[in-house]
Amino acid sequence: MASFEIEGGHSLHGEITPQGAKNEALQVLCATLLTRDEVIIDNVPDIADVRNLIGLLQDMGCKVEKAGEKRWSFRAEDIDMEFLRSEKFRNDNAALRGSVMLVGPLLSRIGYAIAAKPGGDKIGRRHLDTHFEGFAKLGAKAVYDTEKAAYIITAKHLKGADILLSEASVTGTANIIMAAVMAHGRTVIYNAACEPYVQQLCRMLVGMGAHIEGIGSNLLTIDGVETLHGASHTILPDMIEVGSFIGMAAMTCSELTIKNVSYKNLGIIPDSFRRLGIKIIQKGDDIYIPAQKQNAVETYIDGSILKIADAPWPGLTPDLLSVMLVVATQSKGSVLIHQKMFESRLFFVDKLIDMGAQIILCDPHRAVVIGHNHTRQLKGREMTSPDIRAGIALLIAALGAEGRSIIHNVEQIDRGYENIEERLSALGAKIRRINDAPTHS
């Protein structure tokens, strides 16, 4: 198990370019199963989750080739049914949260899929109800096999239907879209997630011959087609990386330029960081963060404490709340962070409290942060990353802390951030990877 050793208190300086979006990559890679033709995908991030999914696609019979820098070719001419029924497939499926999005394409293509209980982050329970409710509306049947600890989903013929999602789930919406594009007749999805990742998936599918209307809205109309053909697609920059780099600049009082961010697809993210008092200057498609010795948190018009909460797009993504919470520990003023979606994602704050942060954890979803206004640094310590987003938040805290920090279980960070220690070292961070380190809490 690998660890990071960080010497905090060093300013960063220079330019950094975000990787391709992890969440979009997992969706569009699964969508390559919908056709026997070649699909080319550009700007694929070199991260653990993506590498694991590519390996899983290869084991399923998909021919995969690297076609250039961050460019991959996929051709799923045949799908290995024997492998789909194997214990190895179930184990690999369970270890990768994004593998649940294989179900929609497999149902659409061969009428059979297996889904193990979700793996990945330790951020609380993750329900698949939205996915299965949509599949059932399209005519699929799901049973849980206790011996295999997996769901078996079958469908002789998928038929279009009106589907009202119980929640605007991003992965649920993506999965149902991929099941519906070759279903017989029309599917209408109400309360669909409309994040840029879902929009990108829809645009790729349209490029493959799908008929989808309402892209970018929460009402999607899909007219099923007989077959889909090959296409080329380019993945957006990762908005979560962009937000993470903004947080790093603020926490270390650094001047930083984030290149090629696809600003129009960042939504409310820049303004959310501005509410924490961070200066964010758009320069074309780049973001420039000047060095600031102080950033003051906004209050509401009546002077009450600011609340920052996650919400379905175009609201704030929950994946950045951990980063914003860390930034708030050194801001001037107080803020309430409300993480609505996952019940365990704020439990990492005990590590920040041990570093000297002033945080009141109200319940599993809410934390009040009283900022230090950069008058008192956090103190370096030894800690363990519980999930991707908490992991990067702890790394940001360590970069701004006084002294030495050790972060264990950085494989969690590797799942979502590409060569992060090398890229941060190029900016002046003092960080190195230690392999086979013991794990501590």
Beta strands, then each sheet from edge to edge (+ up, - down):
strand 1: 3-7
strand 2: 13-16
strand 3: 38-42
strand 4: 63-68
strand 5: 71-75
strand 6: 112-116
strand 7: 141-145
strand 8: 150-154
strand 9: 162-164
strand 10: 186-190
strand 11: 211-213
strand 12: 219-223
strand 13: 231-234
strand 14: 255-258
strand 15: 281-283
strand 16: 286-289
strand 17: 306-309
strand 18: 334-338
strand 19: 358-363
strand 20: 366-370
strand 21: 382-384
strand 22: 404-408
strand 23: 430-434
sheet 1: 21+ 22+ 1- 23+
sheet 2: 2+ 14+ 16- 15+
sheet 3: 4+ 5- 3+ 13+
sheet 4: 6+ 8- 7+
sheet 5: 9+ 10+ 12- 11+
sheet 6: 17+ 18+ 20- 19+
end
